[in-house]
């Protein structure tokens, strides 16, 4: 679970990212989630888009993909959303604020 400071930091980074996955009329599939898993392992932070013909809202798609990939939803705006999953072995994103545990 991300804190609000972590979420804000990741949102600021994701603003410059390009969308690398699109969810279309096929919806959220197991193959797509496998590819998203690979991308999260390498990048940690990815931006996705839900196409108008998909029948999904961005929030529904974000929650479904996050659940299947074990990632956190950072942001949902319009038809785009951002996911984050930390790579414990080889972290890519540095200086993420610590959680208050």
C-alpha positions as a printed NumPy array, in Angstrom:
array([[  0.   ,   0.   ,   0.   ],
       [  1.343,   3.387,  -0.997],
       [  1.243,   6.461,   1.21 ],
       [  0.03 ,   9.78 ,  -0.179],
       [  3.616,  11.097,  -0.359],
       [  4.782,   8.021,  -2.268],
       [  1.803,   8.296,  -4.599],
       [  2.52 ,  11.988,  -5.242],
       [  6.188,  11.269,  -5.965],
       [  5.32 ,   8.458,  -8.389],
       [  2.66 ,  10.623, -10.103],
       [  5.28 ,  13.301, -10.747],
       [  7.558,  10.736, -12.393],
       [  4.756,   9.126, -14.415],
       [  3.7  ,  12.472, -15.902],
       [  6.623,  12.226, -18.328],
       [  6.042,   8.552, -19.227],
       [  4.393,   7.368, -22.419],
       [  1.527,   4.883, -22.457],
       [  2.927,   1.408, -23.165],
       [ -0.229,  -0.753, -22.947],
       [ -3.768,  -0.338, -24.238],
       [ -6.809,  -2.235, -23.048],
       [ -9.22 ,  -2.719, -25.922],
       [-12.389,  -4.643, -26.585],
       [-10.698,  -7.898, -25.527],
       [-10.569,  -6.527, -21.981],
       [ -8.021,  -7.603, -19.384],
       [ -6.596, -10.966, -20.422],
       [ -4.161, -13.369, -18.801],
       [ -1.64 , -12.86 , -21.624],
       [ -1.837,  -9.081, -21.255],
       [ -1.306,  -9.36 , -17.489],
       [  1.741, -11.543, -18.121],
       [  3.212,  -8.855, -20.39 ],
       [  2.354,  -6.139, -17.85 ],
       [  4.07 ,  -8.241, -15.171],
       [  7.258,  -8.311, -17.269],
       [  7.091,  -4.553, -17.835],
       [  6.582,  -3.893, -14.119],
       [  9.58 ,  -6.069, -13.288],
       [ 11.803,  -4.016, -15.601],
       [ 10.335,  -0.508, -15.192],
       [  8.432,  -0.588, -11.86 ],
       [  6.156,   2.238, -13.039],
       [  4.005,   1.999, -16.176],
       [  1.186,   3.968, -17.768],
       [ -1.761,   2.243, -19.447],
       [ -4.772,   3.436, -21.445],
       [ -8.302,   2.071, -21.778],
       [ -9.745,   2.468, -25.263],
       [-13.323,   3.721, -25.71 ],
       [-14.487,   0.458, -27.323],
       [-13.319,  -1.732, -24.421],
       [-16.447,  -1.551, -22.28 ],
       [-14.275,  -1.001, -19.174],
       [-13.759,   2.165, -17.202],
       [-10.199,   3.113, -16.355],
       [-10.868,   2.429, -12.64 ],
       [-12.265,  -1.06 , -13.342],
       [ -9.329,  -1.937, -15.575],
       [ -6.783,  -0.504, -13.123],
       [ -8.207,  -2.511, -10.227],
       [ -8.38 ,  -5.727, -12.286],
       [ -4.817,  -5.432, -13.609],
       [ -3.428,  -4.403, -10.208],
       [ -5.053,  -7.41 ,  -8.572],
       [ -3.719,  -9.85 , -11.167],
       [ -0.183,  -8.405, -11.178],
       [  0.193,  -7.63 ,  -7.475],
       [  0.818,  -3.954,  -8.176],
       [ -0.522,  -0.708,  -6.72 ],
       [ -2.714,   1.778,  -8.587],
       [ -0.937,   5.133,  -8.407],
       [ -3.358,   7.271, -10.386],
       [ -6.458,   7.077, -12.575],
       [ -7.253,  10.076, -14.772],
       [ -9.709,   9.955, -17.641],
       [ -8.964,   6.852, -19.663],
       [ -5.374,   6.43 , -18.383],
       [ -3.949,   4.884, -15.256],
       [ -0.55 ,   4.292, -13.681],
       [  0.636,   1.145, -11.899],
       [  3.642,   0.621,  -9.628],
       [  5.304,  -2.49 ,  -8.279],
       [  8.673,  -2.353,  -6.528],
       [ 11.392,  -4.681,  -7.79 ],
       [ 13.185,  -5.741,  -4.583],
       [ 16.191,  -7.273,  -6.374],
       [ 16.964,  -4.485,  -8.829],
       [ 15.119,  -1.231,  -7.978],
       [ 14.804,   1.242, -10.839],
       [ 13.143,   4.231,  -9.171],
       [ 15.181,   5.809,  -6.399],
       [ 14.325,   8.267,  -3.602],
       [ 10.777,   7.049,  -3.009],
       [  9.64 ,   8.495,   0.339],
       [  9.588,   5.923,   3.13 ],
       [  6.291,   4.646,   4.447],
       [  5.395,   5.534,   8.028],
       [  5.372,   2.023,   9.475]])
